[in-house]
Every structure is written in C-alpha cells, then in structure tokens.
Amino acid sequence: VLFVHGSDVDHTFCRPWVDPLCDVARLLFVDLVGHGRSDPGAIDDWNLNAWADSLADLCGTLRVRPVVAGFSLGGRVAMRLAVRHPETVAALALVNASGVARPDRTSAMFRKHGGDAAALAYERDLANPTTESMNEWFRLCQPLTVKRPYTADEFADMVPPVPGVTEQLVKQRNRPENLLPELSVIGCPTLVMTGDSDPLSTPDDATDLVTAIGPNATLCVIENSGHGVFRDNPEAFLETTQAFIRGIG
C-alpha cells in the first residue's frame, strides 16, 4: 500500500493513524515533490500530472504495483495516476477526496454544522480571498472540518511545503480540474471513503466518484467523521480499509 498525503502537509501527518495497515500489507509512505523530505522541484512539478508521473516512476524503481491510498489532494493524485499509468496501480483507496469542487455542497455542510456565520465565512474567502477572510475561515470553518481537534504533536515532525507550493495549491483549489469525466477508464478495484460530516469532500462528492468510476468502485461513508476519517474514526477506517486490502489479495 502506497499512502499519499494531502495538501500542505507531509506523510507524518497521516501517522500513526494508518500504521496498523501494516497488519495486512507492506505500507509505504511518500512525500510529494515540494513537500516534506522530497525534492523541492519547481512550479512545473507542483500539479496533478507531474505528481502522478513521479509516483509512477517511484513504483517502477521499487518494482511494486501497489494499492494506492490517497488522502484529499493525495486522492486526486491517485486518480490521475490510475488514469495516466493504469499498469502501475493494483487498486485505489480514495480517502476524503473529490473529483470536482462543489462550493454549494461545502457551504451547505458548513451551514449545517456551524450556522450562517461559518457558511458566509467560507463563501467570502472563496469569492475574494484576503488575509482577513482567511483568518475568519480558520476561526469559523477550520474547526468544523474535523471531529477530532488537531494537536501540536501532530505537526511536530512535519516539514512544511517549500515556498511557492501552498500558493500554487490555492490557485488549483480556486480553479480546480474536473476529474469526473476521465474516471470511467479506471478499471481497478476502488474504495471511495469519506466522513459523514466532511464539508470539503462530502458524501455526495464521494457518490459522484463512485458513479464516475463505475462498477469497480465501492462507497463507504464513515460515521462521526470529517476531513480525515483515519484520525476522526480510526477504528472504522482501519476495519474498512483492511477488509478492502484483504479482498484485493
């Protein structure tokens, strides 16, 4: 299992939550180019195609054909990897990932869990991002993205992205690619998993992924979880993912 982290973090953010997957498979962590301890790269290396191609090169070097598990941005990279290099991927586990941005769904989820103030803070920051709007987002919206509050220890070993990566990711979030039309070519077994309270990759977004991929995809919505089911409800995440891996074996 090759586990790919989300945006603005590195592989340490996913540990130790996903480490018990070692019970059923050899677990490999990777830092995307521009993140963590990998090469910094340059602006042309910080996009879905480049990251997917670098993972394909890594799998070729290691001579492995793994189950690729991607969280959030890592899930979008995993999808693009399966499309561009299908021979590289034995199966996919897409964790809190979405194929296309749906601000209407995100706003509705923030309103459901944080009221009008949270929804408006999200909408203002999306329409006209400023330092003030970003601060409001972190104050009102960020706590609603997860059920288990973040701790300083989770970020203690993390190496921040190199300068320029975060700015590039913000541009990609504001002008996101719609991956849904290309996903029907994915022929490997795929587990699509999100949290029932995730405003960034809602259950409806996960359903769209399953529909776009087709009969090889399975949907799992984890209860009492937000954006990061492996840390909000690790027991359910591990039970579901381990069963999926065993089924591939």
Secondary structure, DSSP 8 states (H G I E B T S, - for coil): -EEE--TT--GGGGTTTTGGGGGTS--EEE--TTSTTS----GGGSSHHHHHHHHHHHHHHHT---EEEEETHHHHHHHHHHHH-GGG-SEEEEES--SS--HHHHHHHHHHHHHHHHHHHHHHHHHS--HHHHHHHHHHTGGGG-SS---HHHHTT-----TTHHHHHHHHHHS----GGGGGG--S-EEEEEETT-SSS-HHHHHHHHHHH-TTEEEEEETT--S-HHHHSHHHHHHHHHHHHHHH-
